[in-house]
Amino acid sequence: MKEKKHLGGYVAGGDIWTWFPGLWTWFVKEFKIKSVLDVGCGEGHSLKYFLDLGCDVLGVEGSSQAIKDSVISDKIVKHDFCDGPYTPEKNLI
């Protein structure tokens, strides 16, 4: 299935320019972060990092290929916001 053109931001292997583990670790510890919602999460590398820090995570991704290639596909839902809003099945606290 061919993806819609507006969903063309997926970078196979992850986008190194969005990888900031030192900052994320500090944020989680400093602000006692318990959950992370990542919209446009791609393969979920950032989500996996937050999951490993003990956070409850959920990714929302429009690209089927990104989800197929994901490192944590069970934590990602497929959704295109052009089709309407997304309401998670549970509240992340």
HELIX and SHEET records of a PDB file:
HELIX    1   1 LYS A    5  LEU A    7  5                                   3    
HELIX    2   2 ILE A   16  THR A   18  5                                   3    
HELIX    3   3 PRO A   21  PHE A   31  1                                  11    
HELIX    4   4 HIS A   45  ASP A   52  1                                   8    
HELIX    5   5 SER A   64  LYS A   68  1                                   5    
HELIX    6   6 SER A   73  LYS A   75  5                                   3    
HELIX    7   7 PHE A   81  ASP A   83  5                                   3    
SHEET    1   A 3 SER A  35  VAL A  39  0                                        
SHEET    2   A 3 ASP A  56  GLU A  61  1                                        
SHEET    3   A 3 ILE A  76  LYS A  78  1                                        
END                                                                             
